[in-house]
């Protein structure tokens, strides 16, 4: 029992990071209908920039973190302007493949600058574990979880109450109608990429504080797909819950497979088996909008 | 079909020919002769590159049938090729003759492809892409943890294929075998595209609802697309396994699926000729980069450490630039060049 409880708690922590990455994914999909296969690489880019600023340029962590966010804004603008804008209105496969190409470029740039070895962040939070309900949890995990919740709340409020947020939702619902009401679609697209980059960078910095970072961090992007499909591609709440659920299920399945069947490495596929089942039962996810087509 | 100036069809069979003009037949015949004579002139390295191109052509044309012609995005093609490689490997390890092993590999892969194609009835576009991504990762896991069947992390070691006691143990001998299979696959897909199946696939791609209204059974034809495409993927996998003599799980990762998608996008979606262009381009690109890196290595010794990263970056950059500036692919550019010479010196 203790074993499974520990698995669930660890799953929630990893799930919190999945939620953050999924949040970026959903924001892009919601506003631009672009499926971003480079989400994991955006996380990696943020993580490495923050690492370089703190360790190589000796900037205090909090300032480095803020500078990383500023960098993310620039990165988001650059990606939208140079890569995605020429492809507005193209087919699914072209848009998917351009984000795949982007992920290759980002991965290669990170490897050129920082190599492939694992880099470790300097200790920011105390390492003494805090005991919650009899289970020891590292403070950095709690910080990660807390930050996920805060960001989720901020963006929910942003989409619900701010003018820009409402404009973004309107654009997602019907681009032409939004445009005819005077909403600048291009700004909305740029904005959503910036936000997605910021959220991903936060996820990257948290991950860096937990495990250190290496060039394989981009694989995290693949883990986002089960989470967003479960929650629904265009739902913020879905992204948050989907991330947590996938994190827990994946950890528990992995632990169970290890203990009961003696199978190793099941973590890598558990989420995807869950994903196929979800797609067959509820293709639009828990909170996704069901598209109705009429001829 | 668009013919040459002065080429008029007087009968339906005449119009339905694959190569309607005599000049076209002559040029293709000459091209085939050049290809047949090539191993006598090329060195071992260039022959091996040609062999890889032939295998890539089979894989690319099979993916193009599914994604380009039928519009079903597949991110799991690399894993399907892997299924073929393992199936063919197991067959020859158990003493099945090589041609039969390749056919079995195709059949097994077709079956696996159809199983993973079942969700395509309910899912389309991005959802299908993600479902096939799941197929890719699940199959990769099976390759790595398949025990006796896949050799686990050790993989399978295979001998060179042999036919009636004749062993294809050199690159030049392999060249003719692979050349035969590549040409046969191209012919097969060209002909599929001209039949009822091909027309049904195109109608599903263009708009699935109207296809259904005119009487195309969506489920049946989507499954057929997955089956036919996976069959060829399995053949490509079986050939690759026997060419390299080694099958391991990391050969068939998500990167392979992506590079096949890149081939058909760079070559041209839905075009048989485009699959060839794309396969050549993506196979030759890393070799060219290697040559360039070796050349530059004399001046900048540190570049050799970065060659892997550079290769990946250039691949991504090429993909992005093609999608932005040449979205119809190389096949379209080829048509423009041909039209230019047909109309020369008049622009219109």
Interface residues (C-beta under 8 A of the other chain):
Chain A: X35 X83 X86 X87 X90 X92 X93 X94 X96 X97 X98 X100 X101 X102 X103 X104 X105 X106 X107 X108 X109 X111 X112 X222 X225 X226 X229 X233 X263 X264 X265 X266 X268 X269 X272 X273 X275 X276 X279 X280 X283 X293 X295
Chain B: X67 X73 X119 X122 X123 X125 X126 X127 X129 X130 X131 X133 X134 X135 X137 X138 X140 X141 X144 X145 X209 X210 X213 X254 X258 X261 X262 X265 X269 X306 X308 X309 X310 X311 X312 X313 X314 X315 X316 X317 X318 X319 X320 X323 X324 X327
